[in-house]
């Protein structure tokens, strides 16, 4: 404690005392933990905290069917797996597929809708084989189809094991090979609908169909004026990338009618955006699309399917609002609005209702996967270090900082905040003028950090409205936990779009956390960080986590099943992580499957960028041999250098707890 600045005085941040109440660790109940991290708000019933402080996954949302995440991690570590590890829960995929179809079934029953629901999953949302395999398996009882937007995706769709008669939607730009494959799928038995995205595609489709002798199944994609809300709202609307305007729709109808092929037009398609946050926008878009459908039916075009596209959102922050990371509606509200709006328009126009198609990818896939990564004690950015001794005649600004530290309390913390800012500015000025020593600056900075931490503490416990400037301190003074992962590989939407994903510890949830933190990854990039966290009122700039105690500390990033799998990049050559499927058999009883998905080695990642391992090894060995020839190293060192290089190439690019 810096009472007097004498030559013999030596202080540490850990040793200083304060007049505020001691921050002692206390137990935390499962309900408190679920409220703090929002598991029950954003988890859709899939996550809960156990009495032992471990996070549980309930993959069917049933109370008595769950797995203990830390126990699963322990089982994998016994197999010499180390985080980061991506876990997939195939039962969540099946549950989400069932929830979507059951909700539409109930809405159709409630509103006496005479059509049916025929969903398709857009492969672009998650093309990973383990996911697609489970999706197709889970969707067969419902006749769940697939949507393809490229030739590789179409290859997946027609070879995925779908039942004959299942709907396959062919979106995206097309060439002859794409159209030939789609028409071949029609011959084989799938209801493979070619969506006309651009008017010029009609000639290509007709030419290929004529040469193959196949009657095409055609869908017309229209540009609706309505568009969604949130980060992806520009993907819809009149200026969207895909679709036909009204005049082009009429001309397409004329072309097929003149050819005697108007019955080939099976589907009308529109898309108003992804992750639509406001249910009013959904109703607006569906109403406009239904009006087009009704108008075409009145013209004698036997359209049977109305594809409302994607947009069914995920509540990433649990706030149930129209914010960019949330949605202000439930699944049932969504299906009710789609079914009711279409029926209302059709009844008013006196036309039969269509079968409804949706391309809800995010809502089906987001919940099924999560990534676990570690925070090691030696990776913390800020550590308590001994401060140097100070002379008795230390500068006045340092003395005043110590006095502020002693005097701060619940009544004067705002005043002390402004005092410390003034003293810090003065300290920096004096140092730049050469009037402050390194020792004085070191102690001054340490005192300022402690005062600012106390300011945040008193502000949060005061019960009063917290000034905005003090709220910003939470992020500025938060401790940085360095995490063994890459934001760019694991959750690229967070970096590229500012998308929020839930992040929380998977264990020690029976202990009250007391450290405000931000998370940084191991890339050499200042953008490789997580400093926005979901909350019901407003996104937080820091997350409350537990003090590191020298033991491994594990954090989970959740709701990563949509887009993140397939958009992750290799920034800093940090490659794909290990993956495993986890299946629950009963309460606390689960097993791991699909252990064949290995983490990419450093050498394999290098190969992706054109660096051939044998060439790298040859050049390094040449340099080592040159040093040996020059007598700079002995034979033992030469051989060890070569083994060290080979071991580096064979290991994961991520940090390894003990690489010896």
Secondary structure, DSSP 8 states (H G I E B T S, - for coil): --SS--TT---BTTT---SS------B--HHHHHHHHTHHHHSTTSEEE-TTS-EEE-TTS-TT-BEEHHHHHHHHHHTT--S-EEEE-HHHHHHHHHHHHHHHHHHHHHTT--S-B--EEEGGG---HHHHHHHHHHHGGGT-EEEE-SHHHHHHHHTS---TT-EEEE-S---HHHHHHHHHHHHHT-EEEEEE-STTHHHHHHHHHHHHT---EEEEEB--S----STTGGGSSTT-SS-B-HHHHHHHHHHHHHTT-GGGEEEEE----SS---HHHHHHHHHHHHHHHHHHHHTT----EEE--S-----SSS--SSSTT--SS-HHHHHHHHHHHHHHHHHHHT----EEE----HHHHGGGEEEEEEE-GGG-S----B-----TT--HHHHHHHHHHHH--TTTHHHHHHHHHHHHHHHHHHHHTT-S-HHHHHHHHHHHHHHHHHHHHHHHHS-S---HHHHTHHHHS-EEEEBSS-HHHH-HHHHHH-----EEESS-TTB---EEEEEE-SSS-TT-EE--B--SSS-BSSEEE----SS-EEEEE----SSHHHH---GGG----EEEEEEEEEBTEEEEE-TT----BHHHHHHHTT--HHHHHHHHHHHHHHHHHTTSS-HHHHHHHHHHHHHHHHSBSS--S---
